[in-house]
Amino acid sequence: MTAEATVPSSPKASAGKAKKRVPRAKTVKKTDGVTAVSTPAPSRTKKVESAHRLRIRVRAYEHGVLDGATKQIIDVAARHNAEVIGPVPLPIDIKKYTVNRAAFIDKDSREQFEMRIHKRMIDILNPAPKVIEALTNIDLPSGVSIDVKMM
C-alpha cells in the first residue's frame, strides 16, 4: 500500500467536481399485492392574471379621515359593479423628532415628537371607464393623499 492511497482526499480537491441534480421520478410501492403510484407534490405557482388592476394607495395623518376616504372610494366602485379588494392596511410610517427644550442650557432636557402616516391600499380589478371617471370626480377630505397606478 502506498502513502498516496492511505491519505484521505481533501474537500477542496473534490470542489471542482459538481454533482448533477436529477429530478425525482415517480415511486412505486407494493403493499398487499396492490401497486400504488405516488407523484411528487405539484409546485405552488401563482395564477397568471391577464386582468388589469387599478391600485389605489391612500395616505393620511389621521386614521378616521383615512377610513372615511377609503369608504367613499369603495362605495363609488361598488356602485358601478367593480370588483374591489381591500382596503388593506399597510404599515404605519412613524417619523420621530427629538428637540432641545431650552435654547442655551439644560442640554439633557429634550422633547420628542412623532408624526404617524396611516396608509391603506385598495385594488379594483378590471375597472370600467365609468368607474375610473367616477373615481376622478370624488371629493375627498383635505389631508388625504392618493396614488393611483394601473397595473
C-alpha positions in Angstrom: 0.0 0.0 0.0 1.4 3.4 -0.9 1.2 6.6 1.1 -1.0 8.2 -1.5 -3.7 5.5 -1.1 -3.9 6.0 2.7 -4.2 9.8 2.7 -7.9 10.8 2.6 -8.8 13.2 -0.1 -9.4 16.8 1.0 -12.8 18.5 0.4 -11.1 21.1 -1.7 -9.8 18.5 -4.1 -13.4 17.4 -4.9 -14.7 21.0 -5.1 -14.1 21.2 -8.8 -16.4 18.2 -9.4 -20.1 19.3 -9.4 -22.8 16.8 -8.8 -25.6 16.8 -11.3 -29.1 17.1 -9.9 -31.6 14.6 -11.2 -35.4 15.3 -10.8 -37.3 12.8 -8.7 -39.2 10.2 -10.6 -42.4 8.5 -9.6 -42.1 5.9 -6.9 -43.9 2.6 -7.0 -44.9 1.0 -3.7 -46.3 -2.5 -3.4 -48.4 -3.3 -0.4 -50.5 -6.5 -0.1 -50.5 -7.1 -3.8 -51.7 -3.6 -4.7 -49.5 -1.3 -6.6 -49.7 2.4 -5.6 -48.0 5.1 -7.7 -47.3 8.4 -5.9 -46.2 11.5 -7.7 -44.3 14.4 -6.2 -46.5 17.3 -4.9 -47.3 19.9 -7.5 -45.3 23.1 -7.3 -47.1 26.1 -6.0 -47.4 28.7 -8.7 -49.4 31.9 -8.8 -52.0 32.3 -11.3 -51.0 34.5 -14.2 -53.6 37.2 -14.4 -54.2 39.0 -17.6 -56.6 41.3 -15.8 -56.0 45.0 -15.4 -55.8 46.2 -11.9 -56.2 49.7 -10.5 -54.1 50.1 -7.4 -55.1 53.0 -5.1 -52.8 53.9 -2.1 -54.4 56.3 0.3 -52.4 58.1 2.9 -53.3 60.5 5.8 -52.1 61.6 9.2 -55.5 60.8 10.9 -56.9 57.3 10.7 -60.5 58.4 11.0 -60.3 60.7 7.9 -58.4 57.9 6.1 -61.1 55.4 6.8 -63.8 57.8 5.6 -62.0 58.4 2.3 -61.5 54.6 1.7 -65.2 54.0 2.4 -66.0 56.7 -0.2 -63.8 55.0 -2.8 -65.2 51.6 -2.2 -68.8 52.9 -2.3 -68.2 54.5 -5.7 -66.6 51.3 -7.1 -69.4 49.2 -5.7 -72.0 51.5 -7.3 -70.5 50.7 -10.7 -70.3 46.9 -10.0 -66.5 46.8 -9.9 -64.7 44.0 -8.0 -62.9 45.5 -5.1 -60.1 44.0 -3.0 -59.4 45.9 0.3 -58.9 48.2 2.0 -55.7 46.5 3.1 -54.0 48.3 6.0 -50.3 49.0 5.3 -47.7 49.6 8.0 -47.7 53.0 9.7 -44.8 55.2 8.9 -43.6 56.9 12.2 -41.3 59.8 11.9 -39.7 60.8 15.3 -38.1 64.2 16.0 -36.1 65.0 19.2 -35.5 68.7 20.1 -34.0 70.5 23.0 -36.4 72.1 25.4 -34.2 75.1 26.0 -32.1 77.0 23.6 -28.9 77.5 25.7 -28.8 75.5 28.9 -30.2 72.1 30.0 -28.8 70.1 27.2 -30.1 66.9 28.9 -33.7 68.1 28.8 -35.3 67.1 25.5 -38.7 66.6 23.9 -39.8 64.0 21.4 -42.4 64.4 18.8 -43.7 61.9 16.2 -45.8 62.0 13.0 -47.8 59.0 12.1 -48.7 58.4 8.5 -51.5 55.9 8.1 -51.9 54.0 4.8 -54.4 51.8 3.0 -54.3 50.0 -0.3 -57.4 49.3 -2.5 -57.3 47.2 -5.7 -60.1 47.4 -8.3 -60.0 44.5 -10.8 -60.9 45.2 -14.4 -62.1 48.8 -13.9 -64.6 50.0 -16.5 -64.1 53.5 -17.9 -67.2 54.6 -15.9 -65.5 53.5 -12.7 -62.3 55.5 -13.5 -64.3 58.6 -14.4 -66.4 58.3 -11.2 -63.2 57.9 -9.1 -61.7 61.1 -10.6 -64.7 63.1 -9.6 -64.7 62.1 -5.9 -64.5 64.9 -3.5 -62.2 63.7 -0.7 -61.4 65.5 2.6 -58.3 67.6 2.9 -55.3 65.8 4.4 -55.7 62.7 2.3 -53.3 62.0 -0.5 -53.9 59.4 -3.2 -51.6 57.5 -5.5 -53.2 55.7 -8.4 -51.4 53.1 -10.6 -52.7 51.0 -13.4 -51.1 47.5 -13.3 
